[in-house]
Amino acid sequence: MKAAASYMPTEWDEKPYEQISPSVKMTRASAVFEFKGEMEGRGLVEYLMYYRHADESDPHNAEAVYVGLIRFTGRLHGKSGSFVLEDHGTFEGRAARSTLTIVPGSGTDELRGITGKGTYAATPKDCQSELVYDLA
């Protein structure tokens, strides 16, 4: 099945843990995403990021790669439960783009046995996600 959703970061707490040079750093971020659409609920997120370029005066003027884990809890096409997404992405040109993989064995309740992959794209104006998944 395919599920499309919009999402919005409602919390974002990012801190550097290694400042390599004035414009190159590594950070850790904790976030909360609210999803609406065929995937409705909340995502708790932990990211590790490497900034090839960061502009302290404009955080969106950056180039970075990141990895993260997102625990989604809510409803997917009306089925309740949770699952974990592995997130690999880049941030360039004021936009984040990710590939997602549902972590095998992470599904709970009506989403137990879920497998699949997806993508998301986030710009300053819009955040969209799409999953292609199977329920065993």
Summary of the structure (lengths in Angstrom):
residues: 136
radius of gyration: 15.3
end to end distance: 11.8
largest distance: 49.0
contacts: 414
relative contact order: 0.20
helix: 2%
strand: 77%
